[in-house]
Amino acid sequence: MELLSILEPAIGLIMWEVFLLSWIFFLIFASIDIAINKFEGNQKIFWLLLCIFVPFGWLIYFLIGRKQRIKVS
């Protein structure tokens, strides 16, 4: 019982670290994806600002914004 009570705070900390690192990874990945690809008008600026300033903006970009990219052939 004592071992579990000692490890409990550490498990919560590890979960927050994994969450934070994955959030940062997806934010950077979305920002690079937006910077590399072409969009119409001011959509590139819009998606960059959304990813940076809106919590889980990168998720909105991956669900909606990637479909709005200009396909280069």
N, C-alpha and C positions, 0 to 999 in steps of 0.2 A: 504494500500500500504506500509506503513512504517513497519508493522509487517512482511510482506513477505521479505522485504529487510534485516531485522534483522535476520530472521531465515535462509536465504539462505546460508550463510557461514557454519552454523551449520549442515545443511543437507548434504553438500558436505563432511564435516569432518566425519560425521557418515557413509557415504557411503565408504570412504577410510578406516575407522576403520573396518567395516564389511568385506571389501575386504581383508585387511591385516590379520585379525583374521582367516578368512576362508583359506587363503593361508597357514598360519602357521599350521592350523589344518591338512590340507591335506598333507603338507610336513612331519609332525610328523607321521601321519597315514601311509603314504607310507614307511617311514623309518623303522617303527616298523614292517610292513608287510614284508619288504625285510629282516630284521634281523631275523625274526622268521622262514621264509620259506627257503627251500633248492633250490639251483640253481646249474647248471653244471659249472665246472671250475671257472673262475674269474667273472662270470656274477653278482654275488652278489655285489662285489666291484664296478663293472661298474654301476649297477643301483643305488647304494648308492651315488656314486660320481655324477651321472647324476642328481639325485634328489636334492642334496645339491648345486651344482654349476651352474646348468642350470635353468634359469627362466622357470617355469612350467614344470620342469623335472618330477615332480610327476604325471602330467597329461599324459606324454609320458609313464611313468611306468604303470599307470592304463590302458592305451589303448593297450600297446604292451607287457610290461614286465610280467604282471601277467599270461599271457598265457605260458611263458617260465619256470614257476616254476616246480619243480619235485613233482609230486603227490605222497603222501605217503598213502599207503592203509593198 
